Amino acid sequence: AVGMFLRLLSDVRWRAANPKWRRTTCCRRSTSSTEEPHPISLPAQAHVVICGGGIMGTSVAYHLSKMGWKDIVLLEQGRLAAGTTRFCAGIVSTARHVSIELKMADYSNKLYQQLEQETGVNTGYTKTGSISLAQTQDRLISLKRIASSLNVMGIPCEIITPKQVAQLHPLINIHDLVGAMYVPEDALVSSASVSLALATAASRNGVQIHERTSVSHVSIQKGRVTGVETDRGQIQCQYFVNCAGQWAYELGHSGEEPVNIPLHACEHFYLLTHPLKEPLASNLPTIVDPDGRIYIRNWQGGILSGGFEKNPKPLFTEGRNQLEIQNLQEDWDHFEPLLSALLRRMPDLEALQIMQLVNCPESFTPDMRCIMGESPTVRGYFVLAGMNSAGISYGGGAGKYLAEWMVNGYPSENVWSLDLKRFGALQSSRTFLRHRVMEVMPLMCDLKVPRWDFQTGRQLRTSPLYDRLDAQGARWMEKHGFERVKYFVPPGKDLLDLDQSKTFYKPDWFDIVGSEVKCCKEAVCVIDMSSFTKFEISSTGDQALESLQYLFSNDLDVPVGHVVHTGMLNEKGGYENDCSIARLSKRSFFMISPTDQQVHCWAWLKNRLPDDSNLTMEDVTWKYTALNLIGPRAVDVLSELSYAPMTPQHFPSLFCKEMSVGYANGIRVMSITHTGEPGFMLYIPIEYALHVYNEVMNMGQKYGIRNAGYYALRSLRIEKFFAFWGQDLDAFTTPMECGREFQVKLEKGMQFVGQEALLEQKQKGVYKRFTMFILEDHDTDTDLWPWWGEPIFRNGRYVGKTTSSAYSYSLERHVCLGFVHHFDEKTGEELVVTTDFINQGEYEISIGGQRFQAKAKLYPFSSLFTHRRRKDEVELSGYQRE
């Protein structure tokens, strides 16, 4: 038996397996509250205090103690594993879209498998496999994309026919299915028991566990964690880990310095039945029916079935403790659509006896990905929460990555897509969270087609030109809460039609973006890029230059008015940020970074710049509107508006100058477009934005000016082979691996962060290489489009994945960018990747399981004509960062 609700049984087993724990923790619940014996007192100090005894807290404790850390205390407000973990459906599934989530789930599965042997606690681990059903061709494509990711990671997985579904699970109605995905290694566990097993192992390794202890306050001094206050006294500590699940948001706000953890709970329902007349076999596969919005698993010979309804009920945790959350009301009217879907999928259940409807709260985040990492404002304050109903699947892997992060300073994989610092304070509004989770919960089952956008919490951060652009047909997407234009719908196009078109194939905006790209190449376009993160760093003496020279990899000691492209690297030589820095004066610098770097980059610099009152850093993102003037006629438009010659002789590439445009003064003009096309970026003080935009559009009429959006920008930068941070570049990618050695001051005898790692790579070679692929036998009109994350094959063997892709209107082909690795054929060990290795292979890219031939290049197309021209272009262009 899985024993989900046989709580007592697991408690007894666990405590029997671990008598030492009983002595060091607070008392067990006795039959009457008046008979409580005195609990063991809390220690006065600890190295780490973990708040929350669910799957996350126990996993972090387990992994920290495994990695050799001592003096760890885990505090739980009620009983261990009695929150969401207790009610969790216990399905461990690796079928995930995002590769880091897939890796976490795979690790969790392997960990749970051997946990019983390690601890003696029965976790109810049963390998059942899972079947994800597809009722539509689009859903099947989505499953095929996941299947190709699973296969290259060595996780068995196959796309099967409806008939095969019926053979694996005879009770399933298959008449409306077009196919399915079968993952035989997926499993079921009792999540409470897994938690107890992890706690057992942790306490044997010296972790102290105290139940019935509520954390009321986290003490912070000089931006660091110093201790916690509980209802049973204080503990001094260096590290605090918030694993409080649905209470994480409030706990984050309970310190002197608030830590924003954007998550919100929703009620989540599932049904339990009595055993069937012929009880279900314990190894029957779990069924996931995303089009019906439900999942179905075996539970003690009967069925457990829940789902993600279209109209979720947000839950308010304020002022409610764990016990109150356990007794939430069942709501049959609310569950009715999911019950209908269950009966459609398993018609033989009509006569089944229902045992109960369980209402189990789950916490969801604004982008459906979990939250982990260190707070940007408080050192030593770590968070692991917001699992979006996949807590048991991620528990093992997430705990491992967070423990690595705490012990080593960074995890072993790129977890940027889960990092707390991807959010700003703006995502912490309670109203925003409430509205967003009501959208997120149904999205758990909705089809994820390329480039879909959230509908709630929009128009939060906008450029002053928003209304002007909107009136001209702008279609918007959102990044870090900022509205950005995708493209402009020309007058007379069917607007509704465009908004509804979501597809894995050629999109409806294809020709619109094509005409914007053509205009960028032949005339002049304006793109509003105000969302870029903008910092100013200045000092009274040379402090700014000295500090930045150490923190950035390129030489910033350039003449005033020059712009430098540089990486902000970590000790391993990986990109923490990729940015442009203009030297405004001897002592002040203007730094432009990607939109989603606002919180991360600020925290990184703040923690590393010297604490000197003569050195100041200011976030001026909101002070400037940024307009990108792209195209050969941009020179003419600006010359006429500023009465100043703008030709390369007077205004060389990578140059920055304050100018007046129209009537407006103090506009920072930079000869850089982030695309490789000629043109200028204008950083305009916000009060002049409308005036300058109007002047540019009026003056540009005779040159054929038009508005353009980020989709055109993406096409331009990808065909020029420019990487951008957050998709192509990350903390595990170095300049040496993407052909940017010329942006590093290795020969200048100056010390900078990441220098040793780069020198070693220069000497020994790199283990992956950023490569451009042009798809050969791909039909843009009828074949599936590449997106990112597609497996790359060299001579039939898997060598890596794509990181971004776009259609190149000038090559009339799809271009994919990605990293090529060299795995040893026998051992799988990574070997050095040479230029010859790249150039001598035959490549294919797999899109949804179908392979297309591709030509690999290490230089963009223009370099085929003259090598010198490429060097100029690279210097002229800078690198795109979306």
Sequence and secondary structure as in RCSB ss.txt:
>XXXX:A:sequence
AVGMFLRLLSDVRWRAANPKWRRTTCCRRSTSSTEEPHPISLPAQAHVVICGGGIMGTSVAYHLSKMGWKDIVLL
EQGRLAAGTTRFCAGIVSTARHVSIELKMADYSNKLYQQLEQETGVNTGYTKTGSISLAQTQDRLISLKRIASSL
NVMGIPCEIITPKQVAQLHPLINIHDLVGAMYVPEDALVSSASVSLALATAASRNGVQIHERTSVSHVSIQKGRV
TGVETDRGQIQCQYFVNCAGQWAYELGHSGEEPVNIPLHACEHFYLLTHPLKEPLASNLPTIVDPDGRIYIRNWQ
GGILSGGFEKNPKPLFTEGRNQLEIQNLQEDWDHFEPLLSALLRRMPDLEALQIMQLVNCPESFTPDMRCIMGES
PTVRGYFVLAGMNSAGISYGGGAGKYLAEWMVNGYPSENVWSLDLKRFGALQSSRTFLRHRVMEVMPLMCDLKVP
RWDFQTGRQLRTSPLYDRLDAQGARWMEKHGFERVKYFVPPGKDLLDLDQSKTFYKPDWFDIVGSEVKCCKEAVC
VIDMSSFTKFEISSTGDQALESLQYLFSNDLDVPVGHVVHTGMLNEKGGYENDCSIARLSKRSFFMISPTDQQVH
CWAWLKNRLPDDSNLTMEDVTWKYTALNLIGPRAVDVLSELSYAPMTPQHFPSLFCKEMSVGYANGIRVMSITHT
GEPGFMLYIPIEYALHVYNEVMNMGQKYGIRNAGYYALRSLRIEKFFAFWGQDLDAFTTPMECGREFQVKLEKGM
QFVGQEALLEQKQKGVYKRFTMFILEDHDTDTDLWPWWGEPIFRNGRYVGKTTSSAYSYSLERHVCLGFVHHFDE
KTGEELVVTTDFINQGEYEISIGGQRFQAKAKLYPFSSLFTHRRRKDEVELSGYQRE
>XXXX:A:secstr
   SS HHHHHHHHHHH HHHHHHS     SSGGG        SB SEEEE  SHHHHHHHHHHHHTT   EEEE
 SSSTT SHHHH   EE    SSHHHHHHHHHHHHHHHHHHHHH      EE  EEEEESSHHHHHHHHHHHHHH
HHTT   EEE HHHHHHH TT   TT SEEEEETT EE  HHHHHHHHHHHHHHTT EEESS  EEEEEEETTEE
EEEEETTEEEE SEEEE  GGGHHHHHTTSSS      EEE  EEEEE   SS   TT  EEEEGGGTEEEEEET
TEEEEEE  SS  EE  TT  HHHHHT    HHHHHHHHHHHHHH GGGGG  EEEEEE  EEE TTSS EEEE 
SSSBTEEEEE  TT HHHHHHHHHHHHHHHHHHSS SS  GGGBGGGS GGGG HHHHHHHHHHHHHHTTS   T
T    SS SSB  TTHHHHHHTTEEEEEETTEEEEEEE  TTS HHHHHH   SSS TTHHHHHHHHHHHHHS E
EEE TTSEEEEEEESSSHHHHHHHHHSSS     TTBEEEEEEE TTS EEEEEEEEEEETTEEEEEE GGGHHH
HHHHHHHHS   TTEEEEE GGGEEEEEEESTTHHHHHHHHHTS  STTTS SSBEEEEEETTEEEEEEES  SS
SSSEEEEEEEGGGHHHHHHHHHHHHGGGT EE  HHHHHHHHHHTT   BTTTB TT  GGGGT GGGS GGGT 
  TTHHHHHHHHHH  SEEEEEEEESS  TTTS    S  EEEETTEEEEEEEEEEEETTTTEEEEEEEEEEE T
TT  EE   HHHHHT  EEEEETTEEEEEEEESS GGGGT HHHHHHHHHHH     
